[in-house]
Amino acid sequence: MPNSLEHQPLRILRRRIVLTGAAGLLLPRMAQAARVVTPEQMQGPFYPLELPLDRDNDLTTVAGRTGTAHGVITDVAGRVVDLAGRAVAGVKVEIWQVNGHGRYHHPDDDSDRPVDPHFQGYGTTVTDRAGAYRFRTVKPLAYPGRAPHIHFALTGPGFGPFYTQMYLADAPENATDFLLSRVHDRASRDMLLVGLAPSSQPGSALAGRFDIVLGHPLLRREP
């Protein structure tokens, strides 16, 4: 095999196996065609002013540092599809969120909660031919006025950026979150709620699936 893996540093090899090998976390195809579009949400004030040099889909380690992010290590994966359930490949997916203490890696977050130098704060990846994506991050925490959530931005051929947010299904703060409360339709609201369960993947404690359904106006496909 060209470019044998045995010559790569162990840490890089481990990250590549965990985040792209995915034999244990290959996601099943949606059982039926999607019928509900994922609700669009605001970008929010904490999108990074400067993107980190380490831009990958593992937010729990930072290039040049040996530590691991504080918090409950969580894998988030899913597929990006259209209303008919067809995969949308080649979509750039970005996420950003608070660290395991509940603070953003952003100068405008003036919280007294600690900064975590081992948490990337931002990650990016591209959907594959099946529309699939994966991230390794930490379980998000609530902060004043907001339920635990992860920001998503999607950009693809002919559309974007499309912003939405993923919420934890069992978080009590969901009832008072000002953004989530604006989503009145039950089916649409359910699209934003993700249940976390114990992960079978080495190095992570929890895992959740967040499928994103894009409406036809966003997908200006070539004839």
ABEGO torsion letter per residue (X at the ends): XBGBAAABBAAAAAAAAAAAAGAAABBBBBABBBABBBBBBBAEAABBABBBABBBABAABBBGBABBBBEBBBBBBEBBBBAAGBBBBGBBBBBBBBBAAGBBBBAABABABBBBAABAGBBBBBBBAAGBBBBBBBBBBBBBGBBBBBBBBBBBBGBOBBBBBBBBAABAAAAABAAAAABABAAAAAAABBBBBBBABBGBABBBBBBBBBBAAABBBBX
